[in-house]
Amino acid sequence: MLTKRQNLLETIKGGNPDRFVNQYEFMNMILEVPARASSNYGGSWIDTWGVTWRWPKDQLGAFPVHDNEHKVLKDVTEWKKYVKIPEINTSDEAWAPAIAHANSVDRNEEFVAPFYAPGVFEMTHNLMSMEDALMALYEEPEAMHELIDAITQYELDFAKVLVEKIHPDCIFHHDDWGSQKNSFVSPEMFEEFFLPAYKKIYGYYKANGVELIVHHSDSYAANLVPHMIEMGIDIWQGTMNTNNIPELIKEYGGKISFMGGLHSGMIDFPDWTPENCVKHVEEACKANGTKYFIPCLTAGLPKGYFPNVYETVSNAIDEMSKKMF
């Protein structure tokens, strides 16, 4: 029986996996990496960039507050005035839990995978709102290029510390690039503004011992897959079934793999049932096959929103492995 790591590599290289990669099993997630701020379910907080967040009770996640009082970036042409690039905490004390966790991982079995969020695109709209960020790409491209360059440099500076401290062999990086129906920006605009940033960031990781780039975008983004390949993404996690996954595997398998196919919104909800979980898992596994595909809920961490959903899905994937391998 292959280890989790070996089975993952066989799957994404089109080799001979002996079972489905079961969701996030190959990544030992290092969540202790010093982050922007701790979340506060049911409350609010301000992160290191000055962004105010709220997470109302009974909601699935937090989002920045963008009224006039709380918006950080009120005029993108004056971003240097409003945006204060935070210092990166490099102290041994702050990094000790992450280092200890990374050192405890059997790297023959699993990948040491720190978590990074938000990414470059999300950072722009966190600072100024989604509407402002998208309009600024059209109306103030020069200022947006400057802001994106500054965000990218911060990520590169953080990457240097991350590599030095825990020597990751995988990066799990969030940046949502689309809705369920389409990408937020056209492929041409993405190529102009965001592709160069990610080529630098992911290129740095690859040049410094990181074997796998796993990028989370639980969305439609089939039109951006060529750019994902160019920037060095190995696995697109969050691939919703609003994308034609079998078609993507046929066209791009061997260059990138697809981790998803199990739409969290259709599976992980208050009145969920085991039968519905099994149904979706069976459909996804049969439709997408055993190579270049990892069945996984599209949500961006190895857990469900509601109790026992994630575990039920994992059990259903194991059952499909028995049937298909």
Order of alpha helices (4+ residues) and beta strands (2+ residues): alpha-beta-beta-beta-beta-alpha-alpha-beta-alpha-alpha-alpha-beta-alpha-alpha-beta-alpha-beta-alpha-beta-alpha-alpha-beta-alpha
